[in-house]
Amino acid sequence: MSLLHAPLPKIQKILLCDEPTGALDYQTGKQILTLLQEMARKQGTTVIIVTHNASLAPIADRVIRMHDAKIKSVELNPNPQKSRTWNTRKEHRHEKTTY
């Protein structure tokens, strides 16, 4: 059974994800992001994604940018894009971003 079809044992309050799409192909990565976004919206789960891929920012409610273990900025996104409709094939930047 794939991760995308496996039932979660219970509703999680906080989910920490370190580079959840890093080793995945484009379509599988997009499916994982859609799953995480749905968990946040439908189940009220707080999903924190730590990544170097700054192109994930448009789907986040809040983006915290860090550099040298210090917070550089905090941005609120009042209208996050749905991960199903957003294009992840943008340039990757090498700064750690937490969503």
N, C-alpha and C positions, 0 to 999 in steps of 0.2 A: 504494500500500500504506500502510495506516495505521500509526502508531507502535506501536499495540497489537499488530499482527500482524507487524511487521518483526523479523527475527531480529537479535539483537545479535552483533557480529562475534566477540567472545570474552567469557569471563567476566571481569567487572570486579571488582577488589578493593575499590575505594572509588568511590562514586557521589555527587557533590555536586549537590543539586537546590535551586535557588533559586525558590521559589514555584511548584512544579510543577503546581499545580491552579488557580492564580490566574485565568487567562483561560478556564477550561474550564467547561462546563456540569456540573451535579451528577453525572450518570451517568458521563460521561467522566472527570471528576476521581476518582471512586471507582474506576474501572477502572485508572487510572494508579497510584493508591495501592496497589491490590491487586497490580499488577505489581511495584512497588517492594518491597512486603512479601514477596512470593514470592521475589524475587531475594535478599533478605537471608536468608530461611529456607532456601531450597533450594540456593543457590549460595554461601552464605557471604559475600556482598557486604556491605560496610559502607555503608549508605545514610544520608546526612546530608541532612535536609530543613530548609531555612531558610525560615521563614514567619512571617507576622503572625497566622495563623489558629490560635489556641490550641486550637481544638476538635480538632485532629489529635493532641493529646497522648495520648489513650487507646490509640492503635495503636503508640506508640513504646516501645522497650525502655528508653530513657533520654531525659529531657527536660532540656535546658539552657536556662534562661530568661536573657535578656540585656536590659540597659537601659543606654543611653548607653555602648555598647561595653564594658560590664563584665558579668561573670557574676553574676546575682542568686541563682540556685539551680540545683542539679543534683538531679533526682529519678530514681530507678530505678523502673521499672514491672515487677514480677515476672510479671505476667499481662497482657501487651498484648492488646487486642482484635484480632480479625481485621478487616481493613478492609472485607471484604464484608458484615459484620453490623453495622457501626457507623454511626451517624447523624452526618453531617458538617454538618447544618443547624442548628448551634448558633451562638450569638452569636460574632462575631469580635472579638477584642481587639486593641488596637494596641500590642503589645509583641512584639519579635522573639523567636521561639522556634526553637531548633535541635534537631532530633531525630536 
